[in-house]
């Protein structure tokens, strides 16, 4: 999902469970899609914990009004001013040297008289520095204090987005809180009329059409990605925005193999162990369709005040999501790993339990409130190959990861 280390204020959350995505497409009312987008985008994440856990406690739209009342100017203006000052000094030194080198007998006697007519680069640098100085001096008054027009406009926009009674174009949108369920043929089952309300505006450009296109091209040959379990064991979350210590502490949040009893409780598997068996396991992840989609907020959430919220409000606001459809895995076990996994698999499944593989649950306890229903799977003990086909509704996709930025108004 990311081609290199992410920025200081960026976080990437990998879904630890197979997470159903946002419903959409020609069979899904747009108001249901809007509600789904709102549920994913507006909830804030913990900037320290790399687990993909939408706690649904803190919302960006609700926190915005609070942060707007407690902002302080950032240092970006001062940093820009220092750069412009350096450019001004360089331009002035060059202009003064040009003045000394000017051998025109009729040239003006003083540099102050000569420069306006002969040192354009110096004049432009001075004007840029002067304008930036005025802006930096005005910014604190523009952000806070009684009578601040800039702050008042931002607070009005935030209030417009939170208006759940009246539609205000560009600020909020009508959404339906009705859950989308499907019949045996994969068609959505919806109540009529749909219960709706207004929520802050968010959108994903072309989302419904994209899902329809994926459904219409379901015979596409999947792309295949090899996963090394040995490499994964040595990885941390540092490259996706978290420190080594945080990554080490929460690595268990992205499990590879977990075993569950028939009642759903997690149990220890006595034979297969990642520490000793990982080298004999090969994983091929196959995905028919996948895409990173950006979230587009409405006008109420786009305030750019050159300010930052206090540390107590530091949360991560989702900005984009990696989704996929037609996900399957082929996991090959060799050597002692094949025998160990076969013993644990049979003991667990025959006892009515289930197994979670990279968050995809299979077997008797293969469903939970966090994910889709149990996924199709076959285990060939002789060849040591476990095949998993993730369940997808026609009008949805699987969420693989979410990227976000630390909230800054």
N, C-alpha and C positions, 0 to 999 in steps of 0.2 A: 504493500500500500504506500509505503514511503520509500524514496530512492536514496535517502541518506539521513543523517541525524536531523531531528526536528529542531525547531527554534526553542529559545528559552521559555517562551510563554505558550508553547504548543504541547498538547498531550494526545496520545493515541491509546484508546481503550479497545482491547481485543475481547470479543464476546466469548466468555467462558462456557456458555451454554448455547445450544442451537436456538437462536432467537428469531421468532417470526417477525417479518418486517411490516411495512405499511401497505394496507390494501389499496388497490387501484386498478384502473382499466375500464373498459367500456361497460362492464356489468356492475361496477361499483359506483354508487353516487359520489359526486365530487365532494359533498359535505363530509362523507365518511373518510375519504382520503385526507382532507384537510385536518380532521381531528387526529388521524394517525400521525401526520407530520408534526402537529402541535405537541403530541405526547412525547415524541422523540427529541424535538429541538428545544423546547422551552424548559425542560428540567435540567438543572445544573449538576455537574459531577464534582467529585472531590479531586483537587489537584495533586493530592499525595498518593491516594490509593489507585493503582492501575487497573483494578478489577472493573469490568463493565457491569456496573450496578446502578440502574436508574432508581435511586431511592425515592424519587417522587416526593421529596420533602421541600426542596427549594426551587422556585421557578424564577427564571430570569426576568420575565415581565413583572412579577411582583416585587423582586428585589431592586428593580431599576429605580423606582421612586425613592427608595431609601438611600441608594447610592448617590442619586442626584443631589441629595441634601447634605452629603458629607464628602464632597469631592475636594481634592487639592490639585493644583497645577502640576503637570509633569515637568521633567527636566528637558524635554525635547526642544522647547523653545530656546533654552540656554545653550544647548549643544549646537543648534543651528546658528545661533548668534556667534558662538566662538569660531565656527567655520567661516562665516561671512567676515568676521573681523580679521581673520588670517588672510583671506582673499583681498580685503581692503588694504592691509599693510603691504602685501606683495605688489598690488597695483600702484600704490602710492610710491613705493621705492622705485619701481620701473619708470613711473612718470617723472619723478625728480631727476633720475638719471637722464631721461630724454630731454628734460629742460636744460640740464648742464651741457648736453651734447649738441643742442640746437645752436648753430653758428650763424643764424639769420641776424644781421646787424639791426634789423627793425623789430626784433622780438620784444615782447613786453618784459619789463624789468623784473617783476616779481613772479614767483611760482603761482601765487594765488590768482594773479591776473592772467597768466599764460595757460593754466590748466583747463579752464572752462572751454577754451577754443581748440586745445590740442591734445588733451588726455581723456579720450572718450571711455576707455576701459576703467580708468580711475573713477570717473564720474558715475558710471554704472555701478561699480562696486560700492561706492559711498551711498548711493540711493538705496541699494539692496540692504546694506547694513542698517541705515537709518530707519527703513520701513520695518525691519525685523525687530529693532530695538523698541519701537513704538508698540508693536504687537505684543512683545513679551511684557512690557509694562502694563498694557491694558488687560491681558489675559486673566489675572487674578480677579479683577473687578467684573469681568465678563462671566466668570464661572460662578462666583458666589457673591453674597451681599444683597441687600435690599435693592429692588429695582433692576436687577440684572435681566435684560431682555433675552440674552442668549440662554440663560438657565431657565427662565420662565417658558420659553418656546420648547425647550427639551422636556420639561415637566408636563406641558400640555400635550405633547406628542405621546409621551408615555401613558398619560391618562386616557387618551383616545384609544390606544391599543388595548387597554384594560376594560373598556366599555363593553359590557356583555349584554346590553339591552338594545342598542341602536347600531346599525351598520354605518361605519365611517370609512369610506373607500380609501385604501392605501394604509389603513391603520389596523383594522380588524376584519375578520371574515366569518361567515356563517359555517358552523361545523356541527356534525351529528355525533353524539356520544354513544349511539347505538353500536353494539358489537356486531361485527360481520361474521356470520357462521355460514357453513356450506352444506348442501345436501350431498347425497351419494354420487351425483353426477358432477359435482364440483361447482354447482351454481350457488350464488349467494342467497341466503335467506334473510330478508329484511322486513321489518315491520313497516306498516303504512298507516298514518304518516310517521316520518322519522322525527325523533325528538332532537331539536337543534338549539344552539346557543351561539353567541359571538365570542370568538377568541382572538388573541393577537395574531396578526397576519404573518404567516410563513408559507413558503412554497418550495417545490422542487420542479424546476422547469422540465416539461415533457415527461413527467413520471408515468402517468397513466398510459400514454402512447408507447413508452418504452416497455412496460410490462406486457401490453398487448402484443408487441413485436416479439418479445421473448416466447410467449405462449404460441404464437404462430410459427415459430422457428424451433420447435421443440426437438426436431431431429438433428440439430446441429451437433457436429462432433465436438466433444468437450476439450478444453485446454487441460493439460495435465501438469501438475506441480509436484515435485519430489520433496518430501519432508524428512530431514534427518533428526531422529530423536536424540542421538548422542549430542549433536550440535545444540539442540534446543535445551538440553539439560544444563549446558554451560552458558546459556544466554541470560541476559538480565533485561530489565525494562529501561536501561539508561538511554538507548537509542530512540526511544519513543517519548522522552521527556521526563522520565523519573530517575532519581539517583540510584546508585548501586545498592545502597542500604535498603531503600524502599522496594526496589525490584526483588532483592533476595528475600525480603520479608513476605512478599505477596506472590511469589512465583507459583505457589500452590493454587492460586486463583484461576490458573489456566491448566486444568488437569488433562492428561492424555488418556489414562484408563482409570475409571472409578467403577466399583462394583456395589450394587444395591440389593438389599434383601427384598422379599416379596412385599413387605410393608412400606418400602420406599426408603428405609434407613440405610445409610452408607456403611459398608462392611469392609474389612481388610481382606485382600486377596493373598492367600498364603503361599502361592507358588510363583506367580509372575511378579518380578520386581524390575522396575525401570533401571535401577542402578547397575544391575548385572545383565539384564536381558536386552537393553535398548540397542546394543550394537548388532543384534540379530533380527531387528525389525525394520522393514522398509514400508514407507507410507506413500501412496500415490493419491493425491487429492485431484479430483476431476471436477471441473466446473463448466457447464454449458454457456452460461451468460453471467457476466459480472461487470460492475461499474461503480466508480466512486461518484456519488451525487452530492453537489453542494446545496446547503440550505440557504434560501434567500429570504431574509427578514423584511418586514414592512417598514414604513416610514417611522413608526413609533419607536423602533429599536435601533435607529441608525444615528443617534446623537454622537457627534464628534466634537468634543469640547476641549481636547487637549488636556484631559484630566484623568485621574485615576481614583478608584474607590479605596477606602481604607483596607488594611490587611484582613480585618475580620470578615470582609465580604468576598474574599478571594475564592472564586469558584470557576469551574471550566464550563464554558458555553459551547455546545456542539456546533460545528460549522460544516461538517460533511460526514458522509456515511458510506461504507463499502458494503454493497449488497450483492447477492448472487441468487441464481436459480438453476436448478438442475445440478445439485451438488451430490457427489458420491465419493466414496473412498475405497481403495483396495489396499488392505494391510497384509503384508506377507511376513510370516513368522518362520524363522529358521532355527536349526540347532536346538539347544535347550529351551529357547524362548517358545518354540512351537509346542513342546510338551507341557511346559508350565502354563501357558495360556489356555491350552485345551482343557487341562484339569480344572482351572478356575472358571472357565466359561461354562463347562458342563455342570459343575457344582452349583453355580449361580442360577443359570437359566432353568435347569431342571427343577430347582427349588422354587421356581416362580419369581425369581428376582430378575434384575436387569443390569446392563453395563452401559456406562457412558464413555464414548470414545470421542475425544476432542469436543465434548459437549453434546454429541448426538447420542440420545438414549435409545437402546435397543433391548428387546426382551420384555419380560412380564411387567416391569415397573417403568416402561418406556414413555411416560408422559409426566409433565409437571406444569406448574403455572407459568414457568419461564420460557417454555419452548413449544414446538409443534408436537403432534402426537407421535407415537412410536414409529421409528423409521424401519423400512424394509432392510433385511440383512440375511446373509447366508454365511455359515461357517463350515469350511471344508477342512476337516481335521487331518485328512491324508496329505493334502498339499500345504496346509497351514496358511490358508488365505481367508481373511474375513472381508466380506464385501458389504458396504452400507450405502443405501440409497436414501437420501434425505427426502422427507415428505414436504411437498410444497402445495399450497392451495393455488388455484389458477390465477387468482388476483393478488398475489403477494410474493415476497422473496425472503431469503434468509439474510439477516444482518450478521456480517462477519466482523466488523470493527467500526468504531466511531472516532473521529478526530475532532478536537476542539481547541479553543483558545481561552486562556485565563481572562475572565471578564474584565473589560475596561471600557467605560462609557466614552 
